[in-house]
Amino acid sequence: MPQLDFLIILPQIFWLILSFTLFYFVLTYYFLPTFLKTINSRKQFIKFNKKIELQLANEVFNKRQFVLKELNFNLNRIRSILFSNLMHTKFDFIQSPFKSKYSKLNSKILVAVNKSIFYCNLNSISLLQFYPLVLNKTRK
């Protein structure tokens, strides 16, 4: 069989070994360092992005805490202003500048504000039904 002849197979094995070793050295000395550089740069890029992400998350958290603190402070101020103005003994909704036809509505608002301040009950505010005077609707 000619393909198993020693004279024919020996040069093929030699060129096969030579080409694979040459291919191996070219890959390890030229291409592998560039691949490693790109892999390392990607790792550094990911680390940098994680670092920036943590910084931004901390900034957002701090801003959120600040906004919540300011909101609570302002809501407490509003509640104290409402309590001091609306619950004052000399303050009356029926007298001027309010008109007499709004006295029933004003008394309902006073009761609702009273309940929401003392009991923090939002259901009492939602029970109030307001109708515009322009539509002239009657309560059913």
MODELLER restraints for C-alpha pairs under 7 A, 6 or more apart:
rsr = mdl.restraints
at = mdl.atoms
rsr.add(forms.Gaussian(group=physical.xy_distance, feature=features.Distance(at['CA:93:A'], at['CA:103:A']), mean=6.61, stdev=0.5))
rsr.add(forms.Gaussian(group=physical.xy_distance, feature=features.Distance(at['CA:93:A'], at['CA:106:A']), mean=6.20, stdev=0.5))
rsr.add(forms.Gaussian(group=physical.xy_distance, feature=features.Distance(at['CA:94:A'], at['CA:100:A']), mean=6.26, stdev=0.5))
rsr.add(forms.Gaussian(group=physical.xy_distance, feature=features.Distance(at['CA:94:A'], at['CA:103:A']), mean=5.35, stdev=0.5))
rsr.add(forms.Gaussian(group=physical.xy_distance, feature=features.Distance(at['CA:112:A'], at['CA:124:A']), mean=5.86, stdev=0.5))
rsr.add(forms.Gaussian(group=physical.xy_distance, feature=features.Distance(at['CA:112:A'], at['CA:125:A']), mean=5.59, stdev=0.5))
rsr.add(forms.Gaussian(group=physical.xy_distance, feature=features.Distance(at['CA:115:A'], at['CA:121:A']), mean=6.30, stdev=0.5))
rsr.add(forms.Gaussian(group=physical.xy_distance, feature=features.Distance(at['CA:116:A'], at['CA:122:A']), mean=6.28, stdev=0.5))
rsr.add(forms.Gaussian(group=physical.xy_distance, feature=features.Distance(at['CA:131:A'], at['CA:137:A']), mean=6.63, stdev=0.5))
